Amino acid sequence: QSVELGEHRHYMHKEIFEQPQSVIDTLQGRISGDSVLVSAFGHQAEEIFSKIEQVQIIACGTSYHAGLVAKYWFEDIIGMPCLVEVASEYRYRNPVIRPNTLLLTISQSGETADTLAALRSAKATQADLASLTICNVPESSLTRESDLVFLTHAGPEIGVASTKAFTTQLVALALFLTAMGRVQNRLSTGREKAIVAGLQKLPSLIQSALQHEAVIKDIAQQFADKGSALFLGRGTMYPIAMEGALKLKEISYIHAEAYPAGELKHGPLALIDDTIPVIAIAPKDELLEKLKSNLQEVKARGGQMIVFEDEDSNVNTDGDDLNVIKATTNVGRITAPITFNIPLQLLSYHVALIKGTDVDQPRNLAKSVTVE
Ligand code: G6P
């Protein structure tokens, strides 16, 4: 993928729209028939995967959010314990590393100082600790220092706020989970086939999500004068809400925070009035009814709600004046968080445009934090 801006005003916009292709490139050569190729993770992958009893994910920023989504997937789909921690915490405490743990670093750059230091300190504690990195840069410190390497093929990411790297990290994590599930007989052939089929559908799902840009652009107008926003989700949509809030903070400088919707009543409900936009992600899944009742609580307090939902989530059943965006159509467990993230990227982008910030190089931030 080229580094020319072409028709786009910013790299971030270009990179958001490159995502269908980035997914195609990341899947390319990693699937054979209905199966994920274990060898795509390195020639020792089969042997290492067969011994793993727990996955410890370490990352920073957006890459950390990819890890949080993967935790839901790992424990839910293949019943494998999965811990996730930000690298700057992990490296400075004395974590208990259980035997047969796989240390998985996730990083766009492969050079983030804290992530690299966390890998090194874990290896120093436990010399035979197996490590895998999911990384976008082939010749990087993390790829050199990890036993197994899986490269995301997002292509160069120039915008400081990560978009396509995140999407391809999630694809990589889904491939990893599927490969590990097969090696350990934790996944039926039918389930593997369904995951692979879902991943192959992703480029067109993302493409459809991108088509909501015009309506998202209109909604972005409501943010221009706001000082704060709240993102809500449940299950895998909680880390997607965190990523949505991070994007908004990074490029529009609006304070934003994410909450698992079930925690509203333990604090953030006190913030709700008609000045704070509440962004909810409402896929049609087994948590939808719970989420709807959380949203009723927001509505009852005059909260200004923006809901991204599936075609038949029907959050807006009583015909209220809500901003409801039918973002996707009942996608699966793996594909839903990846697809729902796309409109959140577009929302932040358009809010930032209205605010006139430096979208690709937000103040005080760096693309890669290589010093502590
Ligand atoms: C910086 C970037 C973020 C990125 C984080 C981790 O803060 O601005 O976009 O998510 O570093 O970077 P990595 O290269 O390790 O994914």
Residues whose N, C-alpha, C, O or C-beta is under 5 A from the ligand:
A	BS01	G6P	C60 G61 T62 S63 I106 S107 Q108 S109 G110 T112 V160 A161 S162 A366 K367 S368 V369
